[in-house]
Amino acid sequence: MKQVASLQYGVIFKKAFSQIDVFKAFVKDIIGIDLEIDHVETEKSFTQKIGNIKVEFDLYAEDLKNRVIVEIQHQNGSDYYDRFLHYHCVALLEQAENYKNYRPNLTVYTIVVLTSADKHKTDVAVIDFDPKDRYGKGLNEIKHKVIYLTPKYVTDDTPEVYREWLSAIKESLTEQIEETNYHRPELQTVINSIAKNLVSPEEKYWMIEEYNFESDKKERFAEGEQSKALAIVENMLVKGFDWETITELTGLTIEAVAELRNSD
């Protein structure tokens, strides 16, 4: 059993998956393309903002021979679907030359890895941009795709080509990995590169920063939920609801309702 830094941290995820052999192997298994690249950019951004939002890609590579752009995004939190659809579209719009040519020169694939939970509890989800006829048959006009991966929901039914990658990411979240469970050399590279004893002071700093940011965000969310609950309770009291009805309708106990009012 190897002690590792968790892949829930962006700095650790980028450290592991920016390695060219790892990036290429992961992309091959997820989208089936043999990339021809000699480097992977981290924190790639474009100078021109689209939609007044600065977009930064965690991992980014262009394969000009195969006419492909691949982005890998790591996420640990909410707004997961809309945010990375926007990022994907930015990579498309950046290629538009003029109003006479809207077809991008390069096909864009965005792979998003969510290391937290998701309400849909699905291991793999795909946005396929190709138009379909009314029988569901693709026209093979547009190849761009967004692939969402959620390792926490990997199962024995997950397609084998995805399963080993998702299982390793999921196991890393416990900060230890049983190396003998994984046979791909690229996954062994990932496991060795995130070993706890190899985490640099700078990487530890960014891990702590990310941990504090996520903790603050959860605390603000909890405070917001409490404020909303209190407003609902107060409104019901003003309208004449008795405490028994309030607890029945809100699912709160009488003690919880009283605590909410006292915390105001």
C-alpha positions as CSV (number, residue, x, y, z in Angstrom):
1,M,0.0,0.0,0.0
2,K,1.5,3.3,-1.1
3,Q,0.7,6.6,0.8
4,V,-0.2,9.2,-1.8
5,A,-1.4,12.8,-2.1
6,S,-5.1,12.8,-3.1
7,L,-6.0,13.5,-6.7
8,Q,-8.9,15.7,-5.4
9,Y,-6.3,18.5,-5.3
10,G,-5.9,20.3,-8.6
11,V,-2.1,20.8,-8.1
12,I,-1.7,17.0,-7.7
13,F,-4.0,16.1,-10.5
14,K,-2.1,18.4,-12.9
15,K,1.3,17.0,-11.7
16,A,0.2,13.5,-12.5
17,F,-1.7,13.9,-15.7
18,S,0.5,16.5,-17.4
19,Q,3.1,13.8,-18.0
20,I,3.0,13.2,-21.7
21,D,2.8,9.4,-21.6
22,V,0.1,9.5,-18.9
23,F,-1.9,12.2,-20.8
24,K,-1.7,10.3,-24.1
25,A,-2.7,6.9,-22.5
26,F,-5.6,8.5,-20.6
27,V,-6.9,10.2,-23.8
28,K,-6.5,7.0,-25.8
29,D,-8.6,5.1,-23.4
30,I,-11.3,7.8,-22.9
31,I,-11.7,9.0,-26.5
32,G,-9.8,6.4,-28.6
33,I,-7.3,8.7,-30.2
34,D,-3.5,8.2,-30.5
35,L,-2.3,11.7,-29.9
36,E,1.0,12.9,-31.5
37,I,2.1,15.6,-29.0
38,D,5.4,16.6,-27.5
39,H,4.1,18.7,-24.6
40,V,1.1,19.3,-22.4
41,E,0.2,22.9,-21.3
42,T,-1.1,23.5,-17.8
43,E,-3.3,26.4,-16.9
44,K,-3.7,27.4,-20.5
45,S,-5.7,30.5,-21.1
46,F,-6.6,32.7,-24.1
47,T,-6.0,36.5,-24.2
48,Q,-9.4,37.4,-25.5
49,K,-12.3,36.8,-23.1
50,I,-15.5,35.2,-24.4
51,G,-18.6,35.9,-22.5
52,N,-16.7,38.1,-20.0
53,I,-15.3,35.1,-18.3
54,K,-11.6,34.2,-18.1
55,V,-11.2,30.6,-19.0
56,E,-8.3,28.5,-17.9
57,F,-7.8,24.9,-18.9
58,D,-6.1,22.7,-16.4
59,L,-4.4,20.5,-19.1
60,Y,-4.3,21.4,-22.8
61,A,-2.7,19.8,-25.8
62,E,-3.0,20.3,-29.6
63,D,-2.3,17.6,-32.1
64,L,-2.0,19.3,-35.4
65,K,-1.5,16.1,-37.4
66,N,-4.7,14.5,-36.2
67,R,-6.4,18.0,-36.1
68,V,-7.4,17.6,-32.4
69,I,-7.4,19.7,-29.3
70,V,-7.8,17.8,-26.0
71,E,-8.5,19.5,-22.7
72,I,-8.6,17.7,-19.4
73,Q,-10.4,19.6,-16.6
74,H,-10.3,18.7,-13.0
75,Q,-13.1,19.7,-10.7
76,N,-14.0,19.2,-7.1
77,G,-17.3,20.9,-6.6
78,S,-20.6,22.0,-8.2
79,D,-21.6,23.9,-11.5
80,Y,-19.7,21.1,-13.2
81,Y,-21.8,20.6,-16.3
82,D,-22.4,24.2,-17.4
83,R,-19.0,25.5,-16.6
84,F,-17.1,23.0,-18.7
85,L,-19.5,23.2,-21.5
86,H,-18.7,26.9,-21.6
87,Y,-15.0,26.1,-21.5
88,H,-15.4,23.6,-24.4
89,C,-17.2,26.2,-26.5
90,V,-14.5,28.8,-25.8
91,A,-12.0,26.4,-27.4
92,L,-14.3,26.1,-30.4
93,L,-14.9,29.9,-30.8
94,E,-11.2,30.7,-30.5
95,Q,-10.7,28.9,-33.8
96,A,-13.3,30.9,-35.8
97,E,-11.4,32.8,-38.5
98,N,-14.2,35.0,-39.9
99,Y,-17.9,35.0,-40.7
100,K,-17.2,33.1,-44.0
101,N,-15.8,30.0,-42.2
102,Y,-17.3,28.8,-39.0
103,R,-15.8,25.3,-39.2
104,P,-13.0,24.9,-36.6
105,N,-9.8,23.6,-38.0
106,L,-9.4,21.3,-35.0
107,T,-11.9,18.9,-33.3
108,V,-12.2,19.7,-29.6
109,Y,-12.6,17.0,-26.9
110,T,-13.0,18.1,-23.3
111,I,-12.6,15.5,-20.6
112,V,-13.8,16.6,-17.2
113,V,-12.9,14.6,-14.0
114,L,-15.1,15.3,-11.0
115,T,-13.5,14.1,-7.8
116,S,-16.4,15.0,-5.5
117,A,-19.9,13.6,-5.5
118,D,-22.6,14.4,-8.1
119,K,-26.3,14.3,-7.8
120,H,-26.7,12.1,-10.9
121,K,-24.4,9.4,-9.5
122,T,-23.2,8.3,-12.9
123,D,-19.7,7.2,-13.8
124,V,-19.5,8.5,-17.4
125,A,-21.7,11.0,-19.2
126,V,-21.2,12.5,-22.7
127,I,-22.3,15.5,-24.7
128,D,-22.1,14.5,-28.3
129,F,-22.5,17.5,-30.6
130,D,-23.1,15.6,-33.9
131,P,-26.6,16.3,-35.3
132,K,-28.9,13.3,-35.3
133,D,-31.7,12.5,-37.7
134,R,-35.1,11.7,-36.3
135,Y,-34.2,8.1,-36.0
136,G,-31.2,9.0,-33.8
137,K,-28.6,8.3,-36.5
138,G,-25.6,10.7,-36.4
139,L,-24.8,12.7,-39.5
140,N,-21.0,12.5,-38.8
141,E,-20.7,16.3,-39.3
142,I,-19.5,17.4,-35.9
143,K,-17.1,15.3,-33.8
144,H,-16.7,17.6,-30.8
145,K,-17.5,16.0,-27.4
146,V,-17.5,16.7,-23.7
147,I,-16.9,13.6,-21.5
148,Y,-17.7,13.9,-17.8
149,L,-16.1,11.3,-15.5
150,T,-17.0,10.8,-11.9
151,P,-14.7,8.3,-10.3
152,K,-16.8,8.0,-7.1
153,Y,-19.4,6.1,-9.0
154,V,-17.2,3.6,-10.8
155,T,-18.6,0.0,-10.7
156,D,-17.9,-3.4,-12.1
157,D,-20.3,-2.4,-14.9
158,T,-18.2,0.6,-15.9
159,P,-16.6,-0.1,-19.3
160,E,-13.2,-1.7,-18.7
161,V,-11.4,0.9,-20.8
162,Y,-12.4,3.6,-18.2
163,R,-12.6,1.4,-15.1
164,E,-8.9,1.2,-14.1
165,W,-8.3,4.9,-14.4
166,L,-11.5,5.9,-12.5
167,S,-10.7,3.3,-9.8
168,A,-7.2,4.6,-9.3
169,I,-8.4,8.2,-9.0
170,K,-11.2,7.1,-6.6
171,E,-8.7,5.1,-4.4
172,S,-6.3,8.1,-4.3
173,L,-9.0,10.1,-2.5
174,T,-8.3,7.9,0.6
175,E,-4.6,9.0,0.4
176,Q,-3.4,5.5,-0.1
177,I,-3.4,3.2,-3.2
178,E,-2.8,-0.5,-3.5
179,E,-0.4,-0.5,-6.4
180,T,-0.8,-4.2,-7.2
181,N,-4.4,-3.5,-8.3
182,Y,-3.2,-1.5,-11.3
183,H,-1.3,-3.0,-14.2
184,R,-1.0,-0.2,-16.8
185,P,2.5,1.3,-16.7
186,E,1.0,4.8,-17.1
187,L,-1.1,4.3,-14.0
188,Q,2.0,3.1,-12.1
189,T,3.6,6.4,-13.3
190,V,0.7,8.3,-11.8
191,I,0.9,6.5,-8.5
192,N,4.6,7.0,-8.2
193,S,4.4,10.7,-9.1
194,I,1.8,11.4,-6.4
195,A,3.6,9.5,-3.6
196,K,3.3,11.5,-0.4
197,N,7.1,11.7,0.2
198,L,7.5,13.3,-3.2
199,V,5.1,16.2,-2.6
200,S,7.1,19.4,-2.7
201,P,6.6,22.3,-0.2
202,E,5.1,24.4,-2.9
203,E,2.6,21.6,-3.8
204,K,1.7,21.3,-0.1
205,Y,1.1,25.0,0.0
206,W,-1.4,24.9,-2.9
207,M,-3.1,21.8,-1.4
208,I,-3.7,23.7,1.8
209,E,-4.9,26.7,-0.1
210,E,-7.4,24.6,-2.1
211,Y,-8.5,22.8,1.1
212,N,-9.2,26.1,2.8
213,F,-11.0,27.5,-0.2
214,E,-13.3,24.5,-0.4
215,S,-13.9,24.6,3.4
216,D,-14.8,28.3,3.2
217,K,-17.2,27.7,0.3
218,K,-19.0,24.9,2.1
219,E,-19.3,27.0,5.3
220,R,-20.8,29.9,3.2
221,F,-23.2,27.5,1.6
222,A,-24.3,26.1,5.0
223,E,-24.8,29.7,6.3
224,G,-26.9,30.5,3.2
225,E,-29.0,27.4,3.6
226,Q,-29.6,28.2,7.3
227,S,-30.7,31.8,6.4
228,K,-33.1,30.4,3.8
229,A,-34.6,27.9,6.3
230,L,-35.0,30.7,9.0
231,A,-36.8,32.9,6.5
232,I,-39.2,30.1,5.6
233,V,-39.9,29.4,9.3
234,E,-40.4,33.1,10.1
235,N,-42.7,33.5,7.1
236,M,-44.8,30.5,8.2
237,L,-45.1,31.8,11.8
238,V,-46.2,35.2,10.5
239,K,-48.9,33.5,8.4
240,G,-50.2,31.7,11.5
241,F,-48.8,28.2,11.1
242,D,-48.4,26.4,14.4
243,W,-45.1,24.7,15.3
244,E,-46.4,21.2,14.7
245,T,-47.4,22.1,11.1
246,I,-44.1,23.8,10.5
247,T,-42.1,20.8,11.6
248,E,-44.4,18.5,9.4
249,L,-44.0,20.7,6.3
250,T,-40.3,21.5,6.6
251,G,-39.0,18.2,8.0
252,L,-37.3,20.1,10.9
253,T,-37.7,19.1,14.5
254,I,-39.2,21.5,17.0
255,E,-35.7,21.7,18.6
256,A,-34.2,22.6,15.2
257,V,-36.9,25.3,14.5
258,A,-36.2,26.8,18.0
259,E,-32.4,26.7,17.4
260,L,-32.9,28.5,14.0
261,R,-34.9,31.3,15.6
262,N,-32.5,31.6,18.5
263,S,-29.5,31.9,16.1
264,D,-31.0,34.9,14.4
